[in-house]
């Protein structure tokens, strides 16, 4: 696949925390580029800085120095409320713990971010149906999370992320709470979405999961390097 336009550009990004009087460099002059249509795994052990990197890429946190450009927008220039709007429109989050509301059906969970976007009912309904179809859960639309398996709950979470038509899917340990077979089913879903044109950034500590992405970026002690 020919590389398209850059969706994520990090240049010399650093994030420093002060813990117990000591300076901890969670990110140390990290640089990387993710292109439209990429499927990138960011891999590193606990404490490597990958959660900090995910929070910055996901506009949940800001860097102390360096430049972050998301889909052509320099993130450092935005206020908290503007960052929240960018998150809702440009990033589809998939979390390890699914983060579904237990009292809502699969359909209603997928619809929630579209309500925040103030979309009309007809457009919300169209997008929800399309997203559930993409993850193979049309027949589970009216089921609540407690009536779904772990793999089905994660598929609902993926559908919720897809429904907003985001620039990127940002998946944080999406197979972490699943058994190995179900985890492979979710990875197959991600591969299918990638083949359909989705841009995916997947954060993981699992080498086997990372190896299924098209690119791997390793993070260790806040330093980022591309894996050949």
BANU-37726 format. One line per field, with one value per residue (C-alpha): residue number from 0; residue in three letters; x, y, z. Coordinates in steps of 0.25 Angstrom, whole numbers, plus 5000, padded with zeros to 4 digits. Layout:
N
seq: NUM | ...
type: ALA | ...
X: X | ...
Y: Y | ...
Z: Z | ...
***
This chain:
228
seq: 0 | 1 | 2 | 3 | 4 | 5 | 6 | 7 | 8 | 9 | 10 | 11 | 12 | 13 | 14 | 15 | 16 | 17 | 18 | 19 | 20 | 21 | 22 | 23 | 24 | 25 | 26 | 27 | 28 | 29 | 30 | 31 | 32 | 33 | 34 | 35 | 36 | 37 | 38 | 39 | 40 | 41 | 42 | 43 | 44 | 45 | 46 | 47 | 48 | 49 | 50 | 51 | 52 | 53 | 54 | 55 | 56 | 57 | 58 | 59 | 60 | 61 | 62 | 63 | 64 | 65 | 66 | 67 | 68 | 69 | 70 | 71 | 72 | 73 | 74 | 75 | 76 | 77 | 78 | 79 | 80 | 81 | 82 | 83 | 84 | 85 | 86 | 87 | 88 | 89 | 90 | 91 | 92 | 93 | 94 | 95 | 96 | 97 | 98 | 99 | 100 | 101 | 102 | 103 | 104 | 105 | 106 | 107 | 108 | 109 | 110 | 111 | 112 | 113 | 114 | 115 | 116 | 117 | 118 | 119 | 120 | 121 | 122 | 123 | 124 | 125 | 126 | 127 | 128 | 129 | 130 | 131 | 132 | 133 | 134 | 135 | 136 | 137 | 138 | 139 | 140 | 141 | 142 | 143 | 144 | 145 | 146 | 147 | 148 | 149 | 150 | 151 | 152 | 153 | 154 | 155 | 156 | 157 | 158 | 159 | 160 | 161 | 162 | 163 | 164 | 165 | 166 | 167 | 168 | 169 | 170 | 171 | 172 | 173 | 174 | 175 | 176 | 177 | 178 | 179 | 180 | 181 | 182 | 183 | 184 | 185 | 186 | 187 | 188 | 189 | 190 | 191 | 192 | 193 | 194 | 195 | 196 | 197 | 198 | 199 | 200 | 201 | 202 | 203 | 204 | 205 | 206 | 207 | 208 | 209 | 210 | 211 | 212 | 213 | 214 | 215 | 216 | 217 | 218 | 219 | 220 | 221 | 222 | 223 | 224 | 225 | 226 | 227
type: UNK | UNK | UNK | UNK | UNK | UNK | UNK | UNK | UNK | UNK | UNK | UNK | UNK | UNK | UNK | UNK | UNK | UNK | UNK | UNK | UNK | UNK | UNK | UNK | UNK | UNK | UNK | UNK | UNK | UNK | UNK | UNK | UNK | UNK | UNK | UNK | UNK | UNK | UNK | UNK | UNK | UNK | UNK | UNK | UNK | UNK | UNK | UNK | UNK | UNK | UNK | UNK | UNK | UNK | UNK | UNK | UNK | UNK | UNK | UNK | UNK | UNK | UNK | UNK | UNK | UNK | UNK | UNK | UNK | UNK | UNK | UNK | UNK | UNK | UNK | UNK | UNK | UNK | UNK | UNK | UNK | UNK | UNK | UNK | UNK | UNK | UNK | UNK | UNK | UNK | UNK | UNK | UNK | UNK | UNK | UNK | UNK | UNK | UNK | UNK | UNK | UNK | UNK | UNK | UNK | UNK | UNK | UNK | UNK | UNK | UNK | UNK | UNK | UNK | UNK | UNK | UNK | UNK | UNK | UNK | UNK | UNK | UNK | UNK | UNK | UNK | UNK | UNK | UNK | UNK | UNK | UNK | UNK | UNK | UNK | UNK | UNK | UNK | UNK | UNK | UNK | UNK | UNK | UNK | UNK | UNK | UNK | UNK | UNK | UNK | UNK | UNK | UNK | UNK | UNK | UNK | UNK | UNK | UNK | UNK | UNK | UNK | UNK | UNK | UNK | UNK | UNK | UNK | UNK | UNK | UNK | UNK | UNK | UNK | UNK | UNK | UNK | UNK | UNK | UNK | UNK | UNK | UNK | UNK | UNK | UNK | UNK | UNK | UNK | UNK | UNK | UNK | UNK | UNK | UNK | UNK | UNK | UNK | UNK | UNK | UNK | UNK | UNK | UNK | UNK | UNK | UNK | UNK | UNK | UNK | UNK | UNK | UNK | UNK | UNK | UNK | UNK | UNK | UNK | UNK | UNK | UNK | UNK | UNK | UNK | UNK | UNK | UNK
X: 5000 | 5005 | 5007 | 4997 | 4997 | 5002 | 4991 | 5000 | 5013 | 5021 | 5034 | 5043 | 5032 | 5035 | 5027 | 5033 | 5026 | 5032 | 5030 | 5035 | 5045 | 5050 | 5049 | 5043 | 5044 | 5032 | 5035 | 5049 | 5049 | 5040 | 5037 | 5028 | 5019 | 5006 | 5001 | 4986 | 4983 | 4994 | 4993 | 5003 | 5006 | 5013 | 5020 | 5026 | 5026 | 5019 | 5026 | 5032 | 5024 | 5014 | 5002 | 5007 | 5009 | 4995 | 4990 | 4997 | 4993 | 4979 | 4979 | 4976 | 4989 | 4999 | 5014 | 5023 | 5031 | 5032 | 5021 | 5009 | 5001 | 4988 | 4982 | 4988 | 4985 | 4996 | 4990 | 4998 | 4990 | 4976 | 4969 | 4963 | 4949 | 4955 | 4963 | 4951 | 4944 | 4956 | 4956 | 4941 | 4942 | 4956 | 4959 | 4952 | 4956 | 4956 | 4960 | 4964 | 4952 | 4942 | 4936 | 4922 | 4910 | 4904 | 4889 | 4890 | 4888 | 4899 | 4892 | 4891 | 4905 | 4910 | 4900 | 4905 | 4917 | 4908 | 4899 | 4910 | 4913 | 4899 | 4895 | 4881 | 4873 | 4873 | 4888 | 4891 | 4882 | 4889 | 4903 | 4900 | 4894 | 4906 | 4916 | 4910 | 4909 | 4924 | 4927 | 4917 | 4908 | 4895 | 4888 | 4892 | 4888 | 4878 | 4886 | 4892 | 4907 | 4904 | 4897 | 4909 | 4922 | 4935 | 4939 | 4925 | 4926 | 4940 | 4933 | 4922 | 4934 | 4940 | 4927 | 4925 | 4939 | 4936 | 4922 | 4928 | 4936 | 4949 | 4963 | 4969 | 4965 | 4974 | 4973 | 4979 | 4982 | 4969 | 4972 | 4977 | 4964 | 4961 | 4965 | 4975 | 4965 | 4956 | 4968 | 4971 | 4957 | 4958 | 4972 | 4965 | 4954 | 4965 | 4972 | 4959 | 4957 | 4971 | 4969 | 4956 | 4964 | 4964 | 4976 | 4979 | 4989 | 4989 | 4997 | 5001 | 5011 | 5009 | 5020 | 5010 | 4999 | 5009 | 5014 | 5001 | 5001 | 5008 | 5018 | 5023 | 5029 | 5036 | 5036 | 5046 | 5049 | 5042 | 5050 | 5043 | 5049 | 5043 | 5045 | 5050
Y: 5000 | 5014 | 5023 | 5033 | 5046 | 5047 | 5046 | 5046 | 5054 | 5054 | 5062 | 5062 | 5060 | 5059 | 5058 | 5059 | 5055 | 5059 | 5047 | 5048 | 5059 | 5051 | 5054 | 5043 | 5045 | 5037 | 5041 | 5046 | 5053 | 5043 | 5044 | 5036 | 5037 | 5029 | 5030 | 5029 | 5014 | 5010 | 4998 | 5001 | 4994 | 5002 | 4991 | 4992 | 4987 | 4993 | 5006 | 5008 | 5020 | 5014 | 5019 | 5033 | 5032 | 5027 | 5039 | 5049 | 5043 | 5042 | 5056 | 5052 | 5059 | 5069 | 5069 | 5077 | 5080 | 5076 | 5076 | 5068 | 5069 | 5061 | 5061 | 5074 | 5081 | 5085 | 5080 | 5089 | 5101 | 5096 | 5098 | 5086 | 5088 | 5088 | 5076 | 5069 | 5072 | 5067 | 5054 | 5052 | 5055 | 5050 | 5038 | 5025 | 5019 | 5004 | 5000 | 4988 | 4988 | 4991 | 5003 | 5000 | 5005 | 4993 | 4998 | 5001 | 4992 | 4990 | 4999 | 5010 | 5009 | 5011 | 5022 | 5030 | 5038 | 5042 | 5048 | 5056 | 5060 | 5066 | 5057 | 5056 | 5043 | 5038 | 5039 | 5033 | 5021 | 5019 | 5020 | 5011 | 5000 | 5001 | 5000 | 4988 | 4981 | 4984 | 4976 | 4965 | 4968 | 4973 | 4961 | 4966 | 4980 | 4980 | 4972 | 4978 | 4976 | 4965 | 4957 | 4957 | 4950 | 4957 | 4957 | 4962 | 4973 | 4977 | 4977 | 4987 | 4995 | 4995 | 4998 | 5010 | 5015 | 5013 | 5020 | 5034 | 5032 | 5035 | 5039 | 5028 | 5016 | 5016 | 5003 | 5001 | 4986 | 4982 | 4967 | 4969 | 4964 | 4953 | 4938 | 4935 | 4930 | 4942 | 4951 | 4946 | 4948 | 4963 | 4964 | 4958 | 4969 | 4979 | 4973 | 4974 | 4988 | 4992 | 4985 | 4993 | 5006 | 5009 | 5015 | 5007 | 5010 | 4998 | 4999 | 4986 | 4978 | 4965 | 4962 | 4952 | 4963 | 4974 | 4964 | 4964 | 4979 | 4985 | 4993 | 4992 | 5003 | 5000 | 5009 | 5007 | 5017 | 5028 | 5025 | 5022 | 5013 | 5007 | 4992 | 4987
Z: 5000 | 4996 | 5008 | 5009 | 5017 | 5031 | 5042 | 5054 | 5054 | 5067 | 5067 | 5079 | 5089 | 5104 | 5116 | 5130 | 5143 | 5157 | 5167 | 5181 | 5177 | 5166 | 5151 | 5142 | 5127 | 5123 | 5108 | 5104 | 5091 | 5084 | 5069 | 5060 | 5048 | 5046 | 5032 | 5027 | 5025 | 5035 | 5045 | 5055 | 5068 | 5080 | 5088 | 5102 | 5116 | 5128 | 5131 | 5118 | 5114 | 5105 | 5114 | 5114 | 5099 | 5097 | 5106 | 5097 | 5084 | 5089 | 5093 | 5108 | 5112 | 5106 | 5104 | 5112 | 5099 | 5085 | 5074 | 5072 | 5059 | 5058 | 5044 | 5041 | 5054 | 5064 | 5077 | 5086 | 5082 | 5087 | 5101 | 5109 | 5103 | 5089 | 5091 | 5096 | 5083 | 5075 | 5083 | 5080 | 5065 | 5061 | 5070 | 5073 | 5086 | 5089 | 5103 | 5110 | 5119 | 5108 | 5116 | 5112 | 5120 | 5126 | 5126 | 5111 | 5100 | 5090 | 5080 | 5091 | 5095 | 5080 | 5079 | 5091 | 5085 | 5073 | 5083 | 5088 | 5074 | 5073 | 5061 | 5057 | 5060 | 5045 | 5044 | 5057 | 5054 | 5040 | 5046 | 5058 | 5048 | 5039 | 5051 | 5057 | 5043 | 5041 | 5054 | 5052 | 5063 | 5056 | 5063 | 5077 | 5075 | 5086 | 5096 | 5109 | 5112 | 5123 | 5112 | 5103 | 5103 | 5106 | 5091 | 5087 | 5097 | 5091 | 5077 | 5082 | 5087 | 5073 | 5067 | 5076 | 5072 | 5057 | 5058 | 5059 | 5046 | 5053 | 5047 | 5055 | 5064 | 5076 | 5083 | 5097 | 5100 | 5093 | 5095 | 5110 | 5116 | 5106 | 5105 | 5094 | 5084 | 5086 | 5085 | 5072 | 5067 | 5071 | 5064 | 5051 | 5053 | 5053 | 5041 | 5033 | 5037 | 5033 | 5020 | 5018 | 5020 | 5035 | 5042 | 5054 | 5066 | 5075 | 5089 | 5095 | 5103 | 5095 | 5085 | 5078 | 5077 | 5072 | 5061 | 5054 | 5051 | 5039 | 5046 | 5060 | 5069 | 5081 | 5094 | 5105 | 5116 | 5108 | 5095 | 5083 | 5071 | 5059 | 5058 | 5045
***
